[in-house]
Amino acid sequence: MPGPLAFETMHDALRAVAEGTRLRILALLAEAELTVSDLTEILRQSQPRISRHLKLLAEANLIERHREGAWAFFRIAESGDAAGVARMIVAQLDPADPIVSRDRERLAAVREARAAAAQAYFREHAAEWDRIRKLHAADEAVEQAIVKALADKPFRSLLDLGTGTGRMLELFGPQIERGLGIDMSLDMLLLARARLERAGLRHCSVRQGDIYDLSVPRDSFDVVIIHQVLHFLDDGARAIREAARVLAPSGRLLIVDFAPHELEFLREEHAHRRLGFAPETMSQWLAAAGLDVTMHRSIAPERGTEGKIAVSLWLAQDRRLRIAGRQEVA
């Protein structure tokens, strides 16, 4: 239950949902992140009408909107006074109500169509991804190392930069309260959304964004992960500085990428800008961003495999300390 609210906040929220279609939209956006087209299909109403309802809900701060290219995605508000009202109202709806259950059935159909499109894209590109995956240390070993690196203390929020298929959010989703993945590729975001919906991780979402200029407030996340992304970038140091900006005091940044190698075809055929990273290079970048390296390890490919590239992990921590609700510099 939300705490005491200002009269204006409560009035605006109740006025916004005091209409059948808007209440149905709010219930749907509590279940999934949806576009205007999705809502048009589910509610069987015109796009202009749905857009007007969304505008009123957004003005009352009950829902949030973010844009990806020509598309706009909507979800129930996650922060602010009105967010608590939104979730309280949705919680009072009977899931067995005919209107609510019918909308959920149509939502399930939309999700199935998304999953089918995602799988089609994956099948089309699976061969080239599998070829690259065979060249480096096994995914299972790398993921075990990632989990171990962050296992020493719990964290509530996770930002995954260059989220790709959303695997990091899926891996840590069950133990966090809030997860956000950011990627430039709309195709990858399609895959990630399908993965998160399949896993039932409603508290995790993905959106399109620029790793150099995140639309995320300073000090927002306990943990930031940059997994197999930096080798695609022209300016890895700049991406690390931006990641450090959104870390909370004492927050941790985990970087997973290739150790130095000589497979030049990855640069020529798969847009790799860097052929791995030396420990001293990464340490310099992290220090310049105000982070202290607390762990570095490399995982070599298993013997008898086609692997030729080791995978390195760097864990770094924000130097600021969180003490009794205050921020101090260590």
ROVEXBA-371664 format. One record per residue (C-alpha): residue number from 0; x, y, z. Coordinates in Angstrom, 3 decimals, always signed. Layout:
// ROVEXBA-371664
+-----+----------+----------+----------+
:   i :       px :       py :       pz :
+-----+----------+----------+----------+
: NUM :        X :        Y :        Z :
...
+-----+----------+----------+----------+
//
This chain:
// ROVEXBA-371664
+-----+----------+----------+----------+
:   i :       px :       py :       pz :
+-----+----------+----------+----------+
:   0 :   +0.000 :   +0.000 :   +0.000 :
:   1 :   +1.329 :   +3.473 :   -0.838 :
:   2 :   +1.787 :   +5.978 :   +1.979 :
:   3 :   -0.257 :   +9.153 :   +2.388 :
:   4 :   -0.562 :  +11.029 :   -0.905 :
:   5 :   -1.149 :  +14.628 :   -1.833 :
:   6 :   -4.752 :  +15.374 :   -2.758 :
:   7 :   -3.777 :  +16.370 :   -6.294 :
:   8 :   -1.849 :  +13.141 :   -6.900 :
:   9 :   -4.730 :  +10.951 :   -5.756 :
:  10 :   -7.306 :  +13.028 :   -7.616 :
:  11 :   -5.395 :  +12.865 :  -10.904 :
:  12 :   -4.794 :   +9.127 :  -10.584 :
:  13 :   -8.407 :   +8.264 :   -9.811 :
:  14 :   -9.719 :  +10.531 :  -12.549 :
:  15 :   -7.366 :   +8.903 :  -15.070 :
:  16 :   -8.548 :   +5.345 :  -14.347 :
:  17 :  -12.230 :   +6.254 :  -13.952 :
:  18 :  -12.952 :   +4.977 :  -17.473 :
:  19 :  -13.267 :   +1.380 :  -18.609 :
:  20 :  -10.686 :   +1.288 :  -21.372 :
:  21 :   -8.060 :   +3.108 :  -19.328 :
:  22 :   -8.537 :   +0.704 :  -16.419 :
:  23 :   -8.130 :   -2.229 :  -18.822 :
:  24 :   -4.961 :   -0.648 :  -20.244 :
:  25 :   -3.514 :   -0.181 :  -16.769 :
:  26 :   -4.184 :   -3.837 :  -15.931 :
:  27 :   -2.513 :   -4.975 :  -19.153 :
:  28 :   +0.543 :   -2.782 :  -18.620 :
:  29 :   +0.960 :   -4.308 :  -15.167 :
:  30 :   +1.367 :   -7.632 :  -16.950 :
:  31 :   +3.657 :   -6.654 :  -19.836 :
:  32 :   +5.391 :   -3.862 :  -21.718 :
:  33 :   +3.226 :   -3.116 :  -24.757 :
:  34 :   +3.019 :   -0.885 :  -27.820 :
:  35 :   +0.036 :   +1.030 :  -29.137 :
:  36 :   -0.335 :   -1.661 :  -31.817 :
:  37 :   -0.372 :   -4.396 :  -29.165 :
:  38 :   -3.085 :   -2.601 :  -27.212 :
:  39 :   -5.077 :   -1.941 :  -30.363 :
:  40 :   -5.055 :   -5.654 :  -31.138 :
:  41 :   -5.954 :   -6.703 :  -27.609 :
:  42 :   -8.673 :   -4.122 :  -26.945 :
:  43 :  -10.023 :   -4.015 :  -30.516 :
:  44 :  -10.130 :   -0.232 :  -30.546 :
:  45 :   -8.705 :   +2.346 :  -32.934 :
:  46 :   -5.114 :   +3.536 :  -32.625 :
:  47 :   -6.064 :   +7.227 :  -32.102 :
:  48 :   -8.396 :   +6.266 :  -29.262 :
:  49 :   -5.794 :   +4.062 :  -27.562 :
:  50 :   -3.217 :   +6.829 :  -27.943 :
:  51 :   -5.515 :   +9.335 :  -26.242 :
:  52 :   -6.079 :   +6.983 :  -23.299 :
:  53 :   -2.348 :   +6.373 :  -22.959 :
:  54 :   -1.696 :  +10.095 :  -22.960 :
:  55 :   -4.087 :  +10.630 :  -20.042 :
:  56 :   -2.588 :   +7.764 :  -18.044 :
:  57 :   +0.916 :   +9.076 :  -18.677 :
:  58 :   -0.035 :  +12.609 :  -17.632 :
:  59 :   -1.284 :  +11.167 :  -14.324 :
:  60 :   +2.107 :   +9.398 :  -13.928 :
:  61 :   +0.411 :   +5.990 :  -13.788 :
:  62 :   +2.356 :   +4.616 :  -16.760 :
:  63 :   +5.770 :   +5.190 :  -18.340 :
:  64 :   +6.696 :   +5.545 :  -21.998 :
:  65 :   +9.969 :   +5.063 :  -23.820 :
:  66 :  +10.737 :   +5.182 :  -27.531 :
:  67 :  +12.682 :   +2.734 :  -29.702 :
:  68 :  +13.079 :   +4.024 :  -33.231 :
:  69 :   +9.601 :   +4.386 :  -34.672 :
:  70 :   +8.047 :   +2.436 :  -31.795 :
:  71 :   +6.939 :   +3.524 :  -28.340 :
:  72 :   +6.627 :   +1.062 :  -25.454 :
:  73 :   +4.450 :   +1.527 :  -22.387 :
:  74 :   +4.488 :   -0.107 :  -18.951 :
:  75 :   +2.995 :   +0.568 :  -15.536 :
:  76 :   +4.930 :   +3.207 :  -13.584 :
:  77 :   +7.750 :   +1.851 :  -11.428 :
:  78 :   +8.498 :   +4.878 :   -9.267 :
:  79 :   +6.771 :   +7.943 :   -7.878 :
:  80 :   +3.704 :   +8.391 :   -5.686 :
:  81 :   +1.254 :   +7.552 :   -8.469 :
:  82 :   +3.027 :   +4.226 :   -9.155 :
:  83 :   +1.835 :   +2.871 :   -5.828 :
:  84 :   -1.732 :   +3.936 :   -6.600 :
:  85 :   -1.553 :   +2.258 :  -10.010 :
:  86 :   -0.459 :   -1.079 :   -8.565 :
:  87 :   -2.956 :   -0.853 :   -5.704 :
:  88 :   -5.814 :   -0.377 :   -8.177 :
:  89 :   -4.703 :   -3.262 :  -10.389 :
:  90 :   -4.314 :   -5.547 :   -7.370 :
:  91 :   -7.996 :   -5.041 :   -6.512 :
:  92 :   -9.185 :   -6.346 :   -9.876 :
:  93 :  -10.588 :   -9.878 :   -9.894 :
:  94 :   -8.445 :  -11.914 :  -12.341 :
:  95 :  -11.453 :  -14.140 :  -13.014 :
:  96 :  -13.588 :  -11.215 :  -14.158 :
:  97 :  -14.736 :  -11.863 :  -17.771 :
:  98 :  -13.322 :   -8.578 :  -19.101 :
:  99 :   -9.980 :   -8.987 :  -17.349 :
: 100 :   -9.585 :  -12.654 :  -18.295 :
: 101 :  -10.493 :  -11.983 :  -21.951 :
: 102 :   -7.895 :   -9.228 :  -22.160 :
: 103 :   -5.314 :  -11.580 :  -20.671 :
: 104 :   -6.153 :  -14.240 :  -23.240 :
: 105 :   -5.588 :  -11.762 :  -26.049 :
: 106 :   -2.370 :  -10.605 :  -24.359 :
: 107 :   -1.189 :  -14.218 :  -24.332 :
: 108 :   -1.807 :  -14.395 :  -28.092 :
: 109 :   +0.250 :  -11.230 :  -28.645 :
: 110 :   +3.067 :  -12.699 :  -26.565 :
: 111 :   +3.007 :  -15.924 :  -28.562 :
: 112 :   +3.319 :  -13.938 :  -31.786 :
: 113 :   +6.296 :  -12.041 :  -30.339 :
: 114 :   +7.975 :  -15.277 :  -29.295 :
: 115 :   +7.470 :  -16.760 :  -32.748 :
: 116 :   +9.040 :  -13.710 :  -34.395 :
: 117 :  +11.964 :  -13.846 :  -31.969 :
: 118 :  +12.584 :  -17.509 :  -32.652 :
: 119 :  +12.490 :  -16.887 :  -36.401 :
: 120 :  +15.174 :  -14.230 :  -36.034 :
: 121 :  +17.277 :  -16.497 :  -33.839 :
: 122 :  +17.084 :  -19.367 :  -36.337 :
: 123 :  +18.180 :  -17.034 :  -39.128 :
: 124 :  +21.306 :  -15.949 :  -37.220 :
: 125 :  +22.007 :  -19.048 :  -35.135 :
: 126 :  +24.723 :  -20.419 :  -37.403 :
: 127 :  +26.978 :  -17.366 :  -37.161 :
: 128 :  +26.447 :  -17.050 :  -33.395 :
: 129 :  +27.256 :  -20.720 :  -32.851 :
: 130 :  +30.451 :  -20.357 :  -34.848 :
: 131 :  +31.686 :  -17.535 :  -32.603 :
: 132 :  +30.603 :  -19.287 :  -29.395 :
: 133 :  +32.738 :  -22.312 :  -30.269 :
: 134 :  +35.815 :  -20.104 :  -30.375 :
: 135 :  +35.805 :  -19.013 :  -26.734 :
: 136 :  +35.419 :  -20.466 :  -23.267 :
: 137 :  +32.168 :  -22.328 :  -22.704 :
: 138 :  +29.125 :  -20.209 :  -21.843 :
: 139 :  +28.358 :  -22.420 :  -18.847 :
: 140 :  +31.769 :  -21.826 :  -17.289 :
: 141 :  +31.567 :  -18.091 :  -17.931 :
: 142 :  +28.101 :  -17.816 :  -16.383 :
: 143 :  +29.231 :  -19.727 :  -13.308 :
: 144 :  +32.104 :  -17.257 :  -12.938 :
: 145 :  +29.721 :  -14.309 :  -13.357 :
: 146 :  +27.407 :  -15.594 :  -10.621 :
: 147 :  +30.360 :  -16.287 :   -8.321 :
: 148 :  +31.815 :  -12.806 :   -8.893 :
: 149 :  +28.646 :  -11.146 :   -7.581 :
: 150 :  +27.767 :  -13.705 :   -4.915 :
: 151 :  +29.514 :  -12.082 :   -1.963 :
: 152 :  +26.692 :   -9.656 :   -1.240 :
: 153 :  +23.063 :   -9.269 :   -2.383 :
: 154 :  +21.908 :   -6.511 :   -4.697 :
: 155 :  +18.463 :   -5.184 :   -5.496 :
: 156 :  +18.859 :   -3.553 :   -8.914 :
: 157 :  +20.716 :   -4.557 :  -12.072 :
: 158 :  +21.481 :   -2.689 :  -15.305 :
: 159 :  +22.650 :   -4.845 :  -18.222 :
: 160 :  +24.311 :   -2.770 :  -20.954 :
: 161 :  +24.225 :   -4.301 :  -24.419 :
: 162 :  +21.725 :   -6.807 :  -23.079 :
: 163 :  +21.449 :   -8.754 :  -26.345 :
: 164 :  +19.068 :  -11.649 :  -25.743 :
: 165 :  +18.549 :  -10.641 :  -22.092 :
: 166 :  +20.430 :  -13.608 :  -20.661 :
: 167 :  +21.999 :  -11.666 :  -17.776 :
: 168 :  +18.585 :  -10.397 :  -16.685 :
: 169 :  +17.230 :  -13.936 :  -16.858 :
: 170 :  +20.203 :  -15.236 :  -14.857 :
: 171 :  +19.845 :  -12.744 :  -12.002 :
: 172 :  +16.148 :  -11.886 :  -12.330 :
: 173 :  +14.878 :  -14.214 :   -9.574 :
: 174 :  +17.092 :  -12.544 :   -6.933 :
: 175 :  +16.623 :   -8.840 :   -7.738 :
: 176 :  +13.804 :   -6.350 :   -7.365 :
: 177 :  +14.439 :   -4.380 :  -10.558 :
: 178 :  +16.293 :   -5.171 :  -13.761 :
: 179 :  +16.806 :   -3.102 :  -16.908 :
: 180 :  +18.535 :   -4.119 :  -20.135 :
: 181 :  +19.643 :   -1.611 :  -22.754 :
: 182 :  +20.619 :   -2.382 :  -26.342 :
: 183 :  +20.728 :   -0.523 :  -29.655 :
: 184 :  +19.450 :   -3.472 :  -31.711 :
: 185 :  +15.678 :   -3.702 :  -32.062 :
: 186 :  +16.039 :   -7.318 :  -33.203 :
: 187 :  +17.965 :   -8.207 :  -30.053 :
: 188 :  +15.391 :   -6.456 :  -27.902 :
: 189 :  +12.724 :   -8.605 :  -29.545 :
: 190 :  +14.622 :  -11.691 :  -28.426 :
: 191 :  +15.173 :  -10.293 :  -24.943 :
: 192 :  +11.504 :   -9.468 :  -24.393 :
: 193 :  +10.487 :  -12.959 :  -25.450 :
: 194 :  +13.041 :  -14.459 :  -23.046 :
: 195 :  +11.906 :  -12.331 :  -20.085 :
: 196 :   +8.229 :  -12.988 :  -20.737 :
: 197 :   +8.885 :  -16.718 :  -20.997 :
: 198 :  +10.700 :  -16.591 :  -17.641 :
: 199 :   +7.891 :  -14.561 :  -16.025 :
: 200 :  +10.268 :  -11.766 :  -14.973 :
: 201 :   +7.814 :   -8.865 :  -14.928 :
: 202 :  +10.133 :   -6.730 :  -12.812 :
: 203 :  +12.735 :   -6.807 :  -15.590 :
: 204 :  +12.434 :   -4.801 :  -18.793 :
: 205 :  +14.499 :   -3.831 :  -21.806 :
: 206 :  +14.678 :   -0.729 :  -23.937 :
: 207 :  +16.650 :   +0.763 :  -26.771 :
: 208 :  +19.389 :   +3.136 :  -25.735 :
: 209 :  +22.859 :   +4.518 :  -26.314 :
: 210 :  +25.563 :   +2.980 :  -24.112 :
: 211 :  +27.475 :   +6.279 :  -24.278 :
: 212 :  +24.500 :   +8.395 :  -23.205 :
: 213 :  +22.160 :   +6.441 :  -20.955 :
: 214 :  +18.731 :   +7.868 :  -20.221 :
: 215 :  +19.171 :   +6.684 :  -16.642 :
: 216 :  +19.659 :   +8.930 :  -13.583 :
: 217 :  +22.949 :   +9.048 :  -11.705 :
: 218 :  +23.350 :   +6.547 :   -8.824 :
: 219 :  +20.486 :   +4.341 :  -10.062 :
: 220 :  +21.756 :   +0.744 :   -9.887 :
: 221 :  +23.558 :   -1.493 :   -7.415 :
: 222 :  +25.175 :   -3.566 :  -10.172 :
: 223 :  +25.947 :   -2.840 :  -13.821 :
: 224 :  +27.045 :   -5.616 :  -16.206 :
: 225 :  +28.732 :   -5.110 :  -19.568 :
: 226 :  +28.825 :   -8.600 :  -21.054 :
: 227 :  +30.623 :   -9.188 :  -24.371 :
: 228 :  +29.979 :   -5.640 :  -25.571 :
: 229 :  +33.146 :   -3.565 :  -25.314 :
: 230 :  +34.900 :   -5.297 :  -28.210 :
: 231 :  +32.252 :   -3.851 :  -30.551 :
: 232 :  +32.806 :   -0.259 :  -29.394 :
: 233 :  +35.060 :   +2.502 :  -30.665 :
: 234 :  +35.473 :   +3.978 :  -27.183 :
: 235 :  +35.301 :   +1.434 :  -24.394 :
: 236 :  +36.616 :   +3.884 :  -21.809 :
: 237 :  +33.734 :   +6.249 :  -22.480 :
: 238 :  +31.198 :   +3.435 :  -22.052 :
: 239 :  +32.765 :   +2.502 :  -18.713 :
: 240 :  +32.601 :   +6.115 :  -17.502 :
: 241 :  +28.915 :   +6.256 :  -18.350 :
: 242 :  +28.312 :   +2.930 :  -16.591 :
: 243 :  +30.112 :   +4.277 :  -13.507 :
: 244 :  +27.871 :   +7.366 :  -13.541 :
: 245 :  +24.735 :   +5.306 :  -12.951 :
: 246 :  +26.256 :   +3.124 :  -10.220 :
: 247 :  +24.997 :   +3.734 :   -6.698 :
: 248 :  +27.594 :   +4.456 :   -3.996 :
: 249 :  +29.571 :   +1.242 :   -3.383 :
: 250 :  +27.907 :   -0.204 :   -6.472 :
: 251 :  +29.714 :   -2.757 :   -8.612 :
: 252 :  +30.530 :   -2.938 :  -12.303 :
: 253 :  +31.184 :   -6.359 :  -13.845 :
: 254 :  +32.817 :   -6.475 :  -17.280 :
: 255 :  +32.984 :   -9.716 :  -19.241 :
: 256 :  +34.893 :   -9.723 :  -22.513 :
: 257 :  +37.602 :  -11.442 :  -24.522 :
: 258 :  +41.204 :  -11.641 :  -23.452 :
: 259 :  +43.654 :  -10.508 :  -26.178 :
: 260 :  +43.623 :  -12.777 :  -29.261 :
: 261 :  +44.638 :  -12.731 :  -32.921 :
: 262 :  +41.505 :  -13.885 :  -34.744 :
: 263 :  +41.424 :  -11.056 :  -37.250 :
: 264 :  +38.403 :  -12.442 :  -39.123 :
: 265 :  +36.200 :  -11.390 :  -36.184 :
: 266 :  +37.073 :   -7.796 :  -36.968 :
: 267 :  +36.503 :   -8.221 :  -40.679 :
: 268 :  +33.353 :  -10.367 :  -40.632 :
: 269 :  +31.642 :   -9.619 :  -37.324 :
: 270 :  +32.392 :   -5.943 :  -36.627 :
: 271 :  +34.685 :   -6.561 :  -33.659 :
: 272 :  +36.576 :   -3.309 :  -33.136 :
: 273 :  +38.956 :   -4.716 :  -30.527 :
: 274 :  +40.555 :   -8.159 :  -30.444 :
: 275 :  +40.255 :   -8.536 :  -26.692 :
: 276 :  +41.549 :   -6.430 :  -23.805 :
: 277 :  +44.755 :   -6.543 :  -21.801 :
: 278 :  +44.366 :   -6.372 :  -17.999 :
: 279 :  +46.338 :   -3.137 :  -17.754 :
: 280 :  +44.102 :   -1.425 :  -20.331 :
: 281 :  +40.922 :   -2.345 :  -18.485 :
: 282 :  +42.405 :   -1.408 :  -15.119 :
: 283 :  +43.323 :   +2.037 :  -16.417 :
: 284 :  +39.836 :   +2.611 :  -17.799 :
: 285 :  +38.174 :   +1.531 :  -14.564 :
: 286 :  +40.447 :   +3.664 :  -12.391 :
: 287 :  +39.823 :   +6.704 :  -14.585 :
: 288 :  +36.077 :   +6.170 :  -14.066 :
: 289 :  +36.473 :   +6.290 :  -10.278 :
: 290 :  +36.270 :   +2.539 :   -9.739 :
: 291 :  +38.581 :   +0.170 :   -7.878 :
: 292 :  +39.260 :   -3.262 :   -9.392 :
: 293 :  +38.430 :   -5.928 :   -6.811 :
: 294 :  +38.708 :   -9.023 :   -9.000 :
: 295 :  +40.171 :  -10.109 :  -12.334 :
: 296 :  +40.238 :  -13.615 :  -13.743 :
: 297 :  +40.384 :  -15.332 :  -17.120 :
: 298 :  +38.663 :  -18.505 :  -18.251 :
: 299 :  +40.468 :  -20.507 :  -20.912 :
: 300 :  +38.624 :  -22.687 :  -23.437 :
: 301 :  +38.398 :  -26.350 :  -22.503 :
: 302 :  +40.997 :  -28.678 :  -23.910 :
: 303 :  +39.916 :  -30.649 :  -26.946 :
: 304 :  +37.495 :  -27.961 :  -28.165 :
: 305 :  +37.761 :  -25.532 :  -31.059 :
: 306 :  +38.191 :  -22.688 :  -28.605 :
: 307 :  +41.061 :  -20.264 :  -29.075 :
: 308 :  +39.949 :  -17.282 :  -26.988 :
: 309 :  +39.973 :  -16.857 :  -23.223 :
: 310 :  +37.209 :  -14.848 :  -21.566 :
: 311 :  +38.172 :  -12.308 :  -18.892 :
: 312 :  +36.109 :  -10.915 :  -16.016 :
: 313 :  +36.783 :   -7.658 :  -14.201 :
: 314 :  +34.833 :   -6.659 :  -11.112 :
: 315 :  +35.176 :   -3.061 :   -9.937 :
: 316 :  +33.525 :   -1.081 :   -7.149 :
: 317 :  +32.455 :   +2.522 :   -6.801 :
: 318 :  +34.741 :   +4.312 :   -4.331 :
: 319 :  +31.965 :   +6.145 :   -2.549 :
: 320 :  +30.667 :   +4.523 :   +0.627 :
: 321 :  +27.050 :   +4.338 :   +1.694 :
: 322 :  +27.057 :   +4.888 :   +5.456 :
: 323 :  +23.870 :   +5.279 :   +7.490 :
: 324 :  +21.985 :   +6.667 :   +4.528 :
: 325 :  +24.760 :   +9.163 :   +3.695 :
: 326 :  +27.325 :   +9.172 :   +0.906 :
: 327 :  +30.976 :   +9.567 :   +1.775 :
: 328 :  +34.090 :   +9.335 :   -0.336 :
: 329 :  +36.413 :   +6.520 :   +0.693 :
+-----+----------+----------+----------+
//
